[in-house]
C-alpha cells in the first residue's frame, strides 16, 4: 500500500498571515491537531500544530509560531516508509508532495487505519 492510497486528499491549509485566533478556531472546528501553512501563491511554507500553539513561541500571526521546515513524503512511498518518516522525525502528520505541490496529508491515524484494514483483510482471507 502506498501513500497515495491512504492520504487525505482534501487538505486543510491556513495562510501564513492568518491570526493565531483563526488557527485555534480552524483546529477546533475541524477537530484536527495541525495544518500545513501556505503563502498567497498556495505553496507550503511551514506547518503549524497544537504543539506550536502551546509552545514558548510568541506572535500574533501563524507565520510567527509555525515550523518552517516541512517534512514531506511522495505519493509513491510505501506506508512503511511513511510510518518510518513519522517515527524518526517525531511528527504526527506529513504532507504528500508531487512536483512541489501538496496533494494530500497523512497522519498517524491514517497509518493505523491502513494497518488495521490490512490485518482485517488477512484474517478474512483465512476464514
C-alpha positions as CSV (number, residue, x, y, z in Angstrom):
1,X,0.0,0.0,0.0
2,X,1.3,3.4,-0.9
3,X,1.0,6.9,0.5
4,X,-1.4,7.9,-2.3
5,X,-3.7,5.1,-1.2
6,X,-4.2,6.3,2.3
7,X,-3.7,10.1,2.2
8,X,-6.4,12.6,2.8
9,X,-6.8,14.4,-0.5
10,X,-8.8,17.4,0.7
11,X,-6.0,19.1,2.6
12,X,-7.0,21.9,5.0
13,X,-4.3,24.7,4.9
14,X,-4.0,28.0,6.6
15,X,-2.4,31.2,5.3
16,X,0.8,32.3,6.9
17,X,-0.7,35.7,7.5
18,X,-3.7,34.3,9.4
19,X,-4.1,35.4,13.1
20,X,-3.5,32.9,15.8
21,X,-7.2,33.1,16.8
22,X,-8.1,32.0,13.3
23,X,-5.8,29.0,13.7
24,X,-7.3,27.9,17.0
25,X,-10.8,28.3,15.5
26,X,-9.9,26.1,12.5
27,X,-8.3,23.4,14.6
28,X,-11.2,23.1,17.0
29,X,-13.9,23.4,14.3
30,X,-12.3,20.7,12.1
31,X,-11.2,18.6,15.1
32,X,-7.6,18.4,13.8
33,X,-4.3,19.0,15.5
34,X,-2.2,20.6,12.8
35,X,-2.2,22.0,9.3
36,X,0.1,23.0,6.5
37,X,0.8,26.7,6.2
38,X,0.6,28.2,2.7
39,X,1.7,31.5,1.3
40,X,-0.5,33.7,-1.0
41,X,0.6,31.6,-4.0
42,X,-0.6,28.4,-2.4
43,X,2.9,27.0,-1.7
44,X,3.5,25.2,1.6
45,X,5.9,27.3,3.7
46,X,5.5,25.6,7.0
47,X,3.4,23.5,9.3
48,X,1.6,24.5,12.5
49,X,0.4,22.2,15.2
50,X,-1.1,22.3,18.7
51,X,2.4,21.9,20.0
52,X,3.3,25.2,18.3
53,X,0.3,26.8,20.0
54,X,1.2,25.7,23.5
55,X,5.0,26.2,23.0
56,X,7.0,29.2,24.1
57,X,7.0,31.0,20.7
58,X,5.2,34.4,20.7
59,X,3.5,36.2,18.0
60,X,0.2,37.3,16.5
61,X,0.3,35.5,13.2
62,X,0.6,31.9,12.2
63,X,4.0,32.6,10.5
64,X,5.3,33.7,13.9
65,X,4.8,30.3,15.5
66,X,4.8,27.8,12.6
67,X,7.6,25.3,12.0
68,X,9.2,26.3,8.7
69,X,11.0,23.1,8.0
70,X,8.3,20.8,6.5
71,X,9.0,17.1,6.3
72,X,7.0,15.6,3.5
73,X,6.6,12.3,1.6
74,X,6.0,11.3,-2.0
75,X,2.7,9.6,-3.2
76,X,4.7,6.5,-4.3
77,X,6.3,5.8,-0.9
78,X,5.0,2.8,1.0
79,X,3.1,3.2,4.2
80,X,6.0,1.5,6.0
81,X,8.3,4.3,4.7
82,X,5.8,7.0,5.7
83,X,5.5,5.4,9.2
84,X,9.3,5.4,9.5
85,X,9.4,9.1,8.5
86,X,6.8,9.9,11.1
87,X,8.6,7.9,13.8
88,X,12.1,9.1,13.1
89,X,11.1,12.7,12.9
90,X,8.7,12.5,15.9
91,X,5.9,14.2,13.9
92,X,2.2,13.3,13.8
93,X,1.5,14.2,10.2
94,X,3.3,14.7,6.9
95,X,2.2,16.4,3.7
96,X,2.3,14.5,0.5
97,X,4.1,16.4,-2.3
98,X,4.2,15.8,-6.0
99,X,6.2,18.1,-8.3
100,X,6.5,20.5,-5.4
101,X,2.7,20.8,-4.8
102,X,0.8,19.5,-1.8
103,X,-1.6,16.8,-3.0
104,X,-2.5,15.2,0.4
105,X,-1.7,14.7,4.0
106,X,-1.1,11.6,6.1
107,X,-1.5,11.4,9.9
108,X,-0.5,8.6,12.3
109,X,-4.2,7.7,12.5
110,X,-4.2,7.1,8.7
111,X,-1.3,4.7,9.1
112,X,-3.1,2.8,12.0
113,X,-6.3,2.6,9.9
114,X,-4.4,1.2,6.9
115,X,-2.7,-1.4,9.1
116,X,-5.9,-2.4,10.7
117,X,-7.6,-2.7,7.3
118,X,-4.7,-4.8,6.0
119,X,-4.9,-7.1,9.1
120,X,-8.6,-7.4,8.8
121,X,-8.3,-8.4,5.1
122,X,-5.7,-11.0,6.0
123,X,-7.9,-12.6,8.7
124,X,-10.9,-12.7,6.4
125,X,-8.9,-14.4,3.7
126,X,-8.0,-17.2,6.1
127,X,-11.6,-17.7,7.2
